[in-house]
Amino acid sequence: MYNHSMDMEAILRKAIHESDRTQYRIAKDAGISLAQMSYFINGHRSLSLNAAGKLAETLGFEMVQKKRNRKAR
């Protein structure tokens, strides 16, 4: 299970490690390079929003933009 206080990158890394698929298979299914996946997993680079979205979808997550409440003036 995923903790609500975990950030998106931590959740994706945890899901990758817990997956029964290889990192190669996940990267290929997400349409990102294995090098990009490796840099991300090892904490050397972050993912672009586009790559994170593809990875999230491949791992069974959905990224949703929350609407912010605007303060009344």
N, C-alpha and C positions, 0 to 999 in steps of 0.2 A: 504494500500500500504506500501511497505517496503522501507525505506531510504537506499541509497547506502552506507552511512557511518556507518550503524549498523553492528556490528560484527555478526558472524554466531550464536553464542549462543543467542544473543538478538533477532535475527530474529526467531529462533526456539521457544524461550519462547513466543514471541508475537503470533506466529502462533498457539501454543498450547492454549493460552488464548482465541484466537478468534475462535477456532474451535468449531463446534457444537457437536463434540464427547467428551466423558468423558476422563479424563486423563488415566483411566484404559483401555479404548478401544484403545486409541492411543498407550499406552505402549504395550498392547497385540499385536496389529497389527504390531508394529515395532519390536517385539521380544525382548523387554527389560523389566526388572522388574518394577513394580509399585514403589518400593522403590527407584530404580535408577532414575526414572522419577521425583519423589518427591524431592529427593536431588538436582537434576538439576534445577527444576523449582524454588526452594527456594534459589538457589545460594550457596548451601553448597558444591557442587561438580561439576566438569566439566564432560563432556561425553568423552569417548574414540572416536577416529575418526570413528571407526566401528559403535558404537552406534549412533553417530551423523548422520552418513550416512543413517542408517536404519530409524532414526526418520525423517530426511529430506525427504527421499523418501515417507514415510507414510503420511507426510504432504503436498506432492505434489511439493517438491523442488528437484533440481538436483545439486549435488555437483560436480564441475568441477575444475580440477587442471589447473591453468594458467601456461603457459610456460613463463619463465623469459628470457628476452633478455640478452645475454652475451655480456659483453664489449669486443670490439675488442682490441687486443694487438698490 
